[in-house]
Amino acid sequence: MRDTTVLISGASIAGPALAYWLHRHGFTPTVVERATAVREGGYKLDVRGAALDVLDRMDLLEAARAAATDMRTGTIVDAEGKTLAVMDADLTGGRADGDVELMRGDLARILHDATRDDTEYLFGDSIASLTQHPHGVEVTFDSGTTRTFGLVIGADGLHSHTRRLVFGDETPYIRHLGHHIAIHTAPNHLGLDRREMIHPAPGRTALTYSTAGDTNAKAMYLFASPATPYDHRDTAHQKRLLAEAFTGARWEVPTLLAAAQDAPDFYFDSISQVVMDHWSRDRVALVGDAAYGPSPASGQGTSLSLVGAYVLAGELAAADGDHTVGYAAYEQRMRPFAEANQALAENNLKGMVMGSAALIWFQTRMLRLMPRIPGGRRMIARIADGIHRAATAIEIPDYSAAGNLRAGRTASDMNAAAAHNVPATYQARL
Ligand SMILES: Cc1cc2nc3c(=O)[nH]c(=O)nc-3n(C[C@H](O)[C@H](O)[C@H](O)COP(=O)(O)OP(=O)(O)OC[C@H]3O[C@@H](n4cnc5c(N)ncnc54)[C@H](O)[C@@H]3O)c2cc1C
């Protein structure tokens, strides 16, 4: 094998999943994470489609199911707190049979537990600079250490530091979807038990929920707004932007906003996607949100991260560690899948944040009436169908044996490889 040492930046979802598969294929992964430990908490997210298959192949699907949020209902309320519609939680989350919803922190912990014995983790550190040489990448860490790795992979999220070091400023790669999002832990002052309360108002939606086993609640806010410059480290400024966006909001919003002030885990960002022509440059590649973040509105970022990690490691192994071949094959297989899932976001957003009182009135009436009319539940299920189609829009090969890999490739793959002018060595391998 050519390049066996791989430095991965980021220990959330894509990073540990990639470390897992690289190790299984005989590489030696090291993961550097800026935080001092696995980041706990976060929000609830769904794992769907092909990503369930990846978790299953890692023998982690049962662990993920055991950590499921077990949410029961989503209730839409008006400004006075009056119930407008009560929905099944799976419907609120657009889940199909078998999809699993769990907290981001729980999934990160499961992935870390599955990799910690075989992977070197460097917490509380970050790549300060990197220099690509013909035979490796020389990396200097913030801690001052310098080491050389065969390959470097950025799994460091939407605002990827690795991407900035190698591809430059993020501006050309970030597609703002016209909204912002904020999330934080809050006291469960409504006594919610596996229930979510959602208050939509024109141009802004606030919600709160509490999952199985959580004594607290989460508050989440989505609001329409143009791209706004803000410092990612200045949470005081971010809280002011949030408060401005929800000025005059009613229901429980003032109480939730007050809780935001003391929240230990305040998160604020634009709802944006990452769109890049190429996901690698020489020996450095990107995976997960760093390369093709679909935005929280797609509900597919985690699934893309898990599948992307699996495919990247598998293609590198199939190429015997030759990154020129492995990176090209990874991109060729993943790109249509990433695009299909990114395409979900804008439509989903229209249902999450509505532009007018009339739209809110219409949507809540429809949600209330649909389950009661003949065929209504089937019409609702079609919403989940679109997500499910995108979530399964990739065939993931079995990379465990070279023979299987060859068998997994179809004639159209081969033609596509030729059309994309994939390096000759790769075509020979096919
Ligand atoms: C509210 C919300 C709801 C969501 N719901 C869903 C859902 O239902 N389904 C779904 O599939 N996805 C969902 N997502 C998206 C999902 O969380 C992301 O797509 C996913 O976490 C991406 O994983 P990642 O590992 O690529 O990046 P991230 O999870 O962003 O992790 C990046 C990691 O890199 C680390 N890092 C950053 N900079 C550095 C540095 N300089 N050096 C070292 N480490 C660094 C960070 O600390 C972090 O640990 C949701 C997101 C949000 C915000």
The ligand as an SDF file (V2000), in Angstrom:
LIG
                    3D

 53 58  0  0  0  0  0  0  0  0999 V2000
  -30.0150   21.6370   14.0660 C   0  0  0  0  0  0  0  0  0  0  0  0
  -29.3550   20.6520   13.2010 C   0  0  0  0  0  0  0  0  0  0  0  0
  -30.0790   19.5390   12.8520 C   0  0  0  0  0  0  0  0  0  0  0  0
  -29.5090   18.5860   12.0360 C   0  0  0  0  0  0  0  0  0  0  0  0
  -30.2510   17.5110   11.7080 N   0  0  0  0  0  0  0  0  0  0  0  0
  -29.7100   16.5520   10.9310 C   0  0  0  0  0  0  0  0  0  0  0  0
  -30.4610   15.3880   10.5930 C   0  0  0  0  0  0  0  0  0  0  0  0
  -31.6150   15.2090   10.9740 O   0  0  0  0  0  0  0  0  0  0  0  0
  -29.8640   14.4440    9.8400 N   0  0  0  0  0  0  0  0  0  0  0  0
  -28.5870   14.5930    9.4010 C   0  0  0  0  0  0  0  0  0  0  0  0
  -28.1260   13.6740    8.7070 O   0  0  0  0  0  0  0  0  0  0  0  0
  -27.8650   15.6960    9.7020 N   0  0  0  0  0  0  0  0  0  0  0  0
  -28.3850   16.6790   10.4510 C   0  0  0  0  0  0  0  0  0  0  0  0
  -27.6700   17.7810   10.7410 N   0  0  0  0  0  0  0  0  0  0  0  0
  -26.3520   17.9770   10.1400 C   0  0  0  0  0  0  0  0  0  0  0  0
  -25.2590   17.2630   10.8580 C   0  0  0  0  0  0  0  0  0  0  0  0
  -25.1340   17.6540   12.1850 O   0  0  0  0  0  0  0  0  0  0  0  0
  -23.9320   17.5370   10.1250 C   0  0  0  0  0  0  0  0  0  0  0  0
  -24.1330   17.4210    8.7530 O   0  0  0  0  0  0  0  0  0  0  0  0
  -22.8920   16.5340   10.5680 C   0  0  0  0  0  0  0  0  0  0  0  0
  -22.6620   16.6750   11.9490 O   0  0  0  0  0  0  0  0  0  0  0  0
  -21.6010   16.7480    9.7940 C   0  0  0  0  0  0  0  0  0  0  0  0
  -20.6010   15.9950   10.3780 O   0  0  0  0  0  0  0  0  0  0  0  0
  -19.0720   16.3580   10.1640 P   0  0  0  0  0  0  0  0  0  0  0  0
  -18.3260   15.3640   10.9780 O   0  0  0  0  0  0  0  0  0  0  0  0
  -18.7920   16.4970    8.7150 O   0  0  0  0  0  0  0  0  0  0  0  0
  -18.8930   17.8310   10.7460 O   0  0  0  0  0  0  0  0  0  0  0  0
  -19.2190   18.4270   12.1790 P   0  0  0  0  0  0  0  0  0  0  0  0
  -20.2300   17.6290   12.9030 O   0  0  0  0  0  0  0  0  0  0  0  0
  -19.4930   19.8760   11.9850 O   0  0  0  0  0  0  0  0  0  0  0  0
  -17.8570   18.2480   12.9820 O   0  0  0  0  0  0  0  0  0  0  0  0
  -16.6860   18.9600   12.6880 C   0  0  0  0  0  0  0  0  0  0  0  0
  -15.6740   18.6480   13.7890 C   0  0  0  0  0  0  0  0  0  0  0  0
  -14.4480   19.2910   13.4510 O   0  0  0  0  0  0  0  0  0  0  0  0
  -13.9500   19.9360   14.6050 C   0  0  0  0  0  0  0  0  0  0  0  0
  -13.1040   21.0340   14.1730 N   0  0  0  0  0  0  0  0  0  0  0  0
  -13.4830   22.2230   13.6530 C   0  0  0  0  0  0  0  0  0  0  0  0
  -12.4030   22.9760   13.3910 N   0  0  0  0  0  0  0  0  0  0  0  0
  -11.3180   22.2450   13.7370 C   0  0  0  0  0  0  0  0  0  0  0  0
   -9.9260   22.4910   13.6820 C   0  0  0  0  0  0  0  0  0  0  0  0
   -9.4150   23.6460   13.2640 N   0  0  0  0  0  0  0  0  0  0  0  0
   -9.0900   21.5050   14.1040 N   0  0  0  0  0  0  0  0  0  0  0  0
   -9.5770   20.3100   14.5730 C   0  0  0  0  0  0  0  0  0  0  0  0
  -10.8990   20.0410   14.6430 N   0  0  0  0  0  0  0  0  0  0  0  0
  -11.7620   21.0050   14.2210 C   0  0  0  0  0  0  0  0  0  0  0  0
  -15.1970   20.3890   15.3510 C   0  0  0  0  0  0  0  0  0  0  0  0
  -14.9320   20.6420   16.7070 O   0  0  0  0  0  0  0  0  0  0  0  0
  -16.0900   19.1750   15.1510 C   0  0  0  0  0  0  0  0  0  0  0  0
  -15.8740   18.1940   16.1380 O   0  0  0  0  0  0  0  0  0  0  0  0
  -28.1910   18.7610   11.5540 C   0  0  0  0  0  0  0  0  0  0  0  0
  -27.4630   19.8880   11.9170 C   0  0  0  0  0  0  0  0  0  0  0  0
  -28.0300   20.8350   12.7190 C   0  0  0  0  0  0  0  0  0  0  0  0
  -27.2380   22.0560   13.0930 C   0  0  0  0  0  0  0  0  0  0  0  0
  1  2  1  0
  2  3  1  0
  2 52  2  0
  3  4  2  0
  4  5  1  0
  4 50  1  0
  5  6  2  0
  6  7  1  0
  6 13  1  0
  7  8  2  0
  7  9  1  0
  9 10  1  0
 10 11  2  0
 10 12  1  0
 12 13  2  0
 13 14  1  0
 14 15  1  0
 14 50  1  0
 15 16  1  0
 16 17  1  0
 16 18  1  0
 18 19  1  0
 18 20  1  0
 20 21  1  0
 20 22  1  0
 22 23  1  0
 23 24  1  0
 24 25  2  0
 24 26  1  0
 24 27  1  0
 27 28  1  0
 28 29  2  0
 28 30  1  0
 28 31  1  0
 31 32  1  0
 32 33  1  0
 33 34  1  0
 33 48  1  0
 34 35  1  0
 35 36  1  0
 35 46  1  0
 36 37  1  0
 36 45  1  0
 37 38  2  0
 38 39  1  0
 39 40  1  0
 39 45  2  0
 40 41  1  0
 40 42  2  0
 42 43  1  0
 43 44  2  0
 44 45  1  0
 46 47  1  0
 46 48  1  0
 48 49  1  0
 50 51  2  0
 51 52  1  0
 52 53  1  0
M  END
$$$$
